[in-house]
Amino acid sequence: MAYFTGPNIVTDGLVFAYDAASERCYPGSGTAATNITSQAIPGTLTNGVTFSTNNAGTWGFDGVDQYISTVSKSYSFSSGGTVEQFIKPTAINRTQGFFNLGDGNSYINFWMSTNNLMRWEIIGNIGSAYATINATTAVEVGKYYHFVGVFDGSTTTIYVNGVAETTQTMSNQPSSVTSRVEIGRYNASYPSASEIAVTRFYSQPLTAAQVLQNFNAQKSRFGL
């Protein structure tokens, strides 16, 4: 197992990076993982999350109660933010979450319902009107996908495999969130049945060219 970031991953604004292929993040056994950027953000593999060396390294989630959770930390988004994941669903036609950063009032997350379309949700204040967007590619079991959600203070976009699929104007977006990061679920009601190899989180919006750069840097690892 090696530190696998690809040749040209964007690092500007990168504050959170969990990659199952990196021994700096996860040694291949046990329940402890950690962030591989300069900020120490330890996490715990909970309820038996599995590890496989497939695709250089990936974590498996059973869709029942398994997830990875980090310590709580304050994240600032003065100019927006980006969430990126490489995901292979192992079951579909179900409501399931893949990434969540939420403090009870503000939320940033990836989840999908029985329509099998990835949903990118940005909420600055749960008490105010908000809108979320869905990708247009319906996922299939056994295929890896590169999902990226971007927000810049006025618009939000979701990308699939390097291509922007949906963009929408939004005003109710968070400037900061203090919470733990959860990988493999939205909350206890929405556990993921999937393999998740990479989760990255930027404190700035990636451009379309940067999203494509990250996709191209690691697509061969996932057969894309």
QUIVENHU-V569788 format. One record per residue. RES is the residue in one small letter. SS is DSSP state (alpha for helix, beta for strand, coil for the rest). Layout:
BEGIN
res=RES ss=SS
res=RES ss=SS
END
This chain:
BEGIN
res=m ss=coil
res=a ss=coil
res=y ss=coil
res=f ss=coil
res=t ss=coil
res=g ss=coil
res=p ss=coil
res=n ss=coil
res=i ss=coil
res=v ss=coil
res=t ss=coil
res=d ss=coil
res=g ss=coil
res=l ss=beta
res=v ss=beta
res=f ss=beta
res=a ss=beta
res=y ss=beta
res=d ss=beta
res=a ss=coil
res=a ss=coil
res=s ss=coil
res=e ss=coil
res=r ss=coil
res=c ss=coil
res=y ss=coil
res=p ss=coil
res=g ss=coil
res=s ss=coil
res=g ss=coil
res=t ss=coil
res=a ss=beta
res=a ss=beta
res=t ss=beta
res=n ss=coil
res=i ss=coil
res=t ss=coil
res=s ss=coil
res=q ss=coil
res=a ss=coil
res=i ss=coil
res=p ss=beta
res=g ss=beta
res=t ss=beta
res=l ss=beta
res=t ss=beta
res=n ss=coil
res=g ss=coil
res=v ss=coil
res=t ss=beta
res=f ss=beta
res=s ss=beta
res=t ss=coil
res=n ss=alpha
res=n ss=alpha
res=a ss=alpha
res=g ss=coil
res=t ss=beta
res=w ss=beta
res=g ss=beta
res=f ss=beta
res=d ss=beta
res=g ss=coil
res=v ss=coil
res=d ss=coil
res=q ss=coil
res=y ss=beta
res=i ss=beta
res=s ss=beta
res=t ss=beta
res=v ss=coil
res=s ss=coil
res=k ss=beta
res=s ss=beta
res=y ss=beta
res=s ss=beta
res=f ss=coil
res=s ss=coil
res=s ss=coil
res=g ss=coil
res=g ss=beta
res=t ss=beta
res=v ss=beta
res=e ss=beta
res=q ss=beta
res=f ss=beta
res=i ss=beta
res=k ss=beta
res=p ss=beta
res=t ss=coil
res=a ss=coil
res=i ss=coil
res=n ss=coil
res=r ss=coil
res=t ss=coil
res=q ss=beta
res=g ss=beta
res=f ss=beta
res=f ss=beta
res=n ss=beta
res=l ss=beta
res=g ss=beta
res=d ss=coil
res=g ss=coil
res=n ss=coil
res=s ss=coil
res=y ss=beta
res=i ss=beta
res=n ss=beta
res=f ss=beta
res=w ss=beta
res=m ss=beta
res=s ss=coil
res=t ss=coil
res=n ss=coil
res=n ss=coil
res=l ss=beta
res=m ss=beta
res=r ss=beta
res=w ss=beta
res=e ss=beta
res=i ss=beta
res=i ss=beta
res=g ss=coil
res=n ss=coil
res=i ss=coil
res=g ss=coil
res=s ss=coil
res=a ss=coil
res=y ss=coil
res=a ss=coil
res=t ss=coil
res=i ss=beta
res=n ss=beta
res=a ss=beta
res=t ss=beta
res=t ss=beta
res=a ss=beta
res=v ss=coil
res=e ss=coil
res=v ss=coil
res=g ss=coil
res=k ss=coil
res=y ss=beta
res=y ss=beta
res=h ss=beta
res=f ss=beta
res=v ss=beta
res=g ss=beta
res=v ss=beta
res=f ss=beta
res=d ss=coil
res=g ss=coil
res=s ss=coil
res=t ss=beta
res=t ss=beta
res=t ss=beta
res=i ss=beta
res=y ss=beta
res=v ss=beta
res=n ss=coil
res=g ss=coil
res=v ss=beta
res=a ss=beta
res=e ss=beta
res=t ss=beta
res=t ss=beta
res=q ss=beta
res=t ss=beta
res=m ss=coil
res=s ss=coil
res=n ss=coil
res=q ss=coil
res=p ss=coil
res=s ss=coil
res=s ss=beta
res=v ss=beta
res=t ss=beta
res=s ss=beta
res=r ss=coil
res=v ss=beta
res=e ss=beta
res=i ss=beta
res=g ss=coil
res=r ss=beta
res=y ss=coil
res=n ss=coil
res=a ss=coil
res=s ss=coil
res=y ss=coil
res=p ss=beta
res=s ss=coil
res=a ss=beta
res=s ss=beta
res=e ss=beta
res=i ss=beta
res=a ss=beta
res=v ss=beta
res=t ss=beta
res=r ss=beta
res=f ss=beta
res=y ss=beta
res=s ss=coil
res=q ss=coil
res=p ss=coil
res=l ss=coil
res=t ss=coil
res=a ss=alpha
res=a ss=alpha
res=q ss=alpha
res=v ss=alpha
res=l ss=alpha
res=q ss=alpha
res=n ss=alpha
res=f ss=alpha
res=n ss=alpha
res=a ss=alpha
res=q ss=alpha
res=k ss=alpha
res=s ss=alpha
res=r ss=alpha
res=f ss=alpha
res=g ss=coil
res=l ss=coil
END
